[in-house]
Amino acid sequence: MADLFPALALGDCLDEAQATILNMKVGTAVTKGQVVQAATHTVGELCSVEPGIDGSGKVVGIALKSGEAGVSIPVLVKGVAKVTSAGAIAVGGPVRAGANGTIKGAVNTVTIPSGTTTVTSSSAQPSMLVEGGIAFAVALQAFATDDTGLILL
């Protein structure tokens, strides 16, 4: 576990003057620095947030403060933040949600099998491997598992 950018604490924003930060209500308790995803919708309000889960396609940003259910917290939706990695990520690599509000590398390819496939019915289809989760950020540093460092949303 390495701290790749010691000048910032986990969950801090590098330059709030150039960032986009929204106050969002917490649905399930979150900790500063966690990836957060959309949880529930209430008419007249922004969605509530909860810690991001592995492969989530509902990420909205990074929690800039910890909060219990029902309170509002600032969420970084555009800018640079310090987060924790759940795996190796190359500098400049796409980032998606990992387990428990962490980040992990995202892929930007789909694997389609090659070779011949015997078709035995009119509904037979080759299997394809599609990585779960959508990239929501870019790694600004090279991460190993449990490293803390900067990403750009």
C-alpha positions as CSV (number, residue, x, y, z in Angstrom):
1,M,0.0,0.0,0.0
2,A,1.6,3.2,-1.1
3,D,0.4,6.9,-0.9
4,L,1.1,8.1,-4.4
5,F,0.2,11.8,-3.6
6,P,1.0,12.6,0.1
7,A,0.1,16.3,-0.3
8,L,-3.7,15.4,-0.2
9,A,-5.7,13.3,2.3
10,L,-7.9,10.5,1.1
11,G,-11.1,12.0,-0.3
12,D,-9.7,15.4,-0.8
13,C,-10.2,17.4,-4.1
14,L,-7.0,18.8,-5.7
15,D,-8.5,22.1,-6.8
16,E,-12.1,22.8,-5.6
17,A,-12.1,26.1,-7.6
18,Q,-12.0,24.2,-10.9
19,A,-14.2,21.2,-9.7
20,T,-17.9,20.5,-9.8
21,I,-19.2,19.6,-6.4
22,L,-22.9,18.8,-5.6
23,N,-24.5,18.4,-2.2
24,M,-26.3,15.0,-2.2
25,K,-28.3,13.2,0.5
26,V,-26.8,10.0,1.8
27,G,-28.9,6.8,1.4
28,T,-26.5,4.4,3.0
29,A,-23.6,5.6,5.2
30,V,-20.5,6.6,3.1
31,T,-16.9,7.4,4.1
32,K,-14.9,10.3,2.8
33,G,-13.0,9.1,-0.3
34,Q,-15.4,6.4,-1.4
35,V,-16.8,6.1,-4.9
36,V,-20.5,6.8,-4.6
37,Q,-23.3,5.7,-6.8
38,A,-26.9,6.8,-7.3
39,A,-29.2,5.1,-4.9
40,T,-32.8,6.4,-4.7
41,H,-34.8,9.3,-6.2
42,T,-37.1,11.7,-4.5
43,V,-39.1,14.2,-6.5
44,G,-37.6,17.6,-6.3
45,E,-34.2,16.4,-5.1
46,L,-31.0,15.0,-6.5
47,C,-30.6,11.2,-6.1
48,S,-29.3,9.9,-2.8
49,V,-25.9,8.2,-2.8
50,E,-24.4,5.0,-1.4
51,P,-20.9,3.4,-1.6
52,G,-20.1,2.2,-5.1
53,I,-20.2,-1.5,-5.7
54,D,-17.9,-3.6,-7.9
55,G,-18.9,-3.1,-11.5
56,S,-21.5,-0.4,-10.9
57,G,-22.7,1.6,-13.8
58,K,-24.4,4.1,-11.5
59,V,-21.3,6.0,-10.2
60,V,-21.9,9.7,-9.7
61,G,-18.7,10.8,-8.0
62,I,-16.4,10.7,-4.9
63,A,-17.6,11.5,-1.4
64,L,-15.6,14.5,-0.1
65,K,-17.0,14.0,3.5
66,S,-18.3,11.0,5.5
67,G,-22.0,10.9,6.3
68,E,-24.7,8.8,7.8
69,A,-28.1,8.1,6.1
70,G,-30.2,11.2,5.7
71,V,-27.5,13.9,5.8
72,S,-26.2,15.8,2.8
73,I,-22.5,15.6,1.8
74,P,-20.4,17.2,-0.9
75,V,-19.8,14.8,-3.9
76,L,-17.1,15.6,-6.4
77,V,-18.7,14.9,-9.9
78,K,-16.0,16.6,-12.0
79,G,-12.4,17.2,-11.0
80,V,-9.4,15.5,-9.4
81,A,-9.7,13.4,-6.2
82,K,-7.6,11.1,-4.0
83,V,-9.1,7.5,-3.8
84,T,-8.1,3.9,-2.9
85,S,-7.5,1.3,-5.5
86,A,-8.7,-2.3,-5.3
87,G,-6.2,-3.4,-8.0
88,A,-3.5,-2.5,-10.5
89,I,-4.3,0.4,-12.8
90,A,-1.9,1.9,-15.4
91,V,-1.4,5.7,-15.5
92,G,-4.0,7.1,-18.0
93,G,-6.0,3.9,-17.7
94,P,-9.8,3.9,-17.4
95,V,-11.3,3.6,-13.9
96,R,-14.5,1.9,-12.7
97,A,-16.1,1.2,-9.3
98,G,-14.5,-1.6,-7.2
99,A,-15.8,-3.2,-4.0
100,N,-16.7,-1.0,-1.0
101,G,-16.3,2.3,-2.7
102,T,-12.8,1.7,-4.1
103,I,-11.7,1.9,-7.7
104,K,-10.3,-0.6,-10.2
105,G,-9.2,-0.7,-13.8
106,A,-11.9,-0.8,-16.4
107,V,-11.5,-2.4,-19.8
108,N,-12.5,-0.8,-23.1
109,T,-12.8,-3.9,-25.2
110,V,-15.2,-6.8,-25.7
111,T,-13.8,-10.3,-26.3
112,I,-15.5,-12.1,-29.2
113,P,-14.5,-15.8,-29.7
114,S,-12.6,-16.6,-32.9
115,G,-12.6,-19.8,-34.9
116,T,-15.6,-21.9,-36.0
117,T,-18.7,-22.5,-34.0
118,T,-21.1,-25.3,-35.0
119,V,-24.6,-24.0,-35.2
120,T,-27.1,-26.5,-34.0
121,S,-30.2,-24.3,-33.8
122,S,-31.5,-21.0,-35.3
123,S,-31.0,-19.3,-31.9
124,A,-27.3,-20.3,-31.3
125,Q,-25.1,-17.3,-30.6
126,P,-21.3,-17.2,-29.8
127,S,-20.6,-16.2,-26.3
128,M,-18.9,-12.9,-25.7
129,L,-17.0,-11.6,-22.6
130,V,-18.0,-8.1,-21.6
131,E,-16.4,-6.6,-18.5
132,G,-18.9,-5.3,-15.9
133,G,-19.0,-1.7,-15.0
134,I,-18.5,1.5,-16.9
135,A,-15.4,3.7,-16.7
136,F,-16.2,7.0,-14.9
137,A,-12.6,8.4,-14.5
138,V,-9.0,8.2,-15.6
139,A,-6.1,7.2,-13.4
140,L,-3.5,10.1,-13.1
141,Q,-1.0,7.8,-11.4
142,A,0.0,4.1,-11.7
143,F,-1.9,2.2,-8.9
144,A,-1.2,-1.1,-7.2
145,T,-3.8,-2.8,-4.9
146,D,-4.6,-0.7,-1.9
147,D,-2.6,2.3,-3.1
148,T,-4.1,5.8,-2.7
149,G,-3.7,8.3,-5.5
150,L,-5.4,10.7,-7.9
151,I,-8.0,10.2,-10.5
152,L,-9.7,12.6,-12.9
153,L,-13.5,12.5,-13.2
